[in-house]
Amino acid sequence: MTRATDPARALLELLWRHELPPRSGGRGPRQTVSVDEVVAAAIGLADREGYAKVSIRAVAAELGLRPMSLYTYVPSKDALTMLMVDAVAREDAPIPAELPVRARLVAVAQQIRDEYLAHPWLFEVPAWRMVLGPGRMRRYERHLAAVDGAGLDDIDMDRVIAVLGQFATGNARTALAAARSAREQSDADWWEAHGPVLEQVMPAGEFPLSSRVGTAVGELYQAPGDPDGDFDYGLQRLIDGILPG
């Protein structure tokens, strides 16, 4: 099977293009932009309009190219998606090794959460068995380095990264939903519309704990919840359970 007919090899060569020696003697039309520019255009489009709007045709239009010419850079939208995910992973800043272990674990979770908040379309991309490129591999190495020295064995180190990522991803989803809801209708307007009915159908005598806690939460947050505060609180409790006593 040749490179041209081996999609897995072709995708890996695209992902690791900067680490592989340049190929010579290629045929076809001269490329007017780089693969990096194609990927950056696709990320910009997804950030602005959502993942559903990303297509070979749309990305070509972003670059002023004909749709068919984009196939000389990437073979499909699926391949482009993997390049996009890997490029986003490259954006992570190094986590200083001199930080205490707890601070390093906080940084791992914060990076993952920030990535989803900056690029919400990542929620629409299947993460399972994503082909590993240099961006994702180097991030995994950085995150392992952040956990190293915490007194955990190799399996537990991998699990810690997975659990921190799952917690950060779930919280980011909630934070994005809260932000979208606030843009559509303020919490004050929502309560003005729904409050009288809720007071009627949910009397405090029937729901004493909910009424007491809900009132305290509403007064403190001035909103139904506090995803940012939940992240800080939950992350500290999670790390308490991760680090050996």
Buried (B, 14 or more C-beta within 10 A) or exposed (E): EEEEEEBEEBBBBBBBBEEEEEEEEEEEEEBEBEBEBBBBBBBEBBBEEEBEEBBBBBBBBBBEBEEEBBEBBBBEBBBBBBBBBBBBBEBBEEBEEEEEBBEBBBBBBBBBBBBBBEBBBBEEBEEEEBBBBBBBBBBBEBBBBBBBEBEBEEEBBBBBBEBBBEBBBBBBBEBBEBEEBEEEEEBEEBBEEEEEEEEEEEEEEEEEEEBEEBEEBBEEEEBEBBBEEEBBEBBEEBBEEBBEE
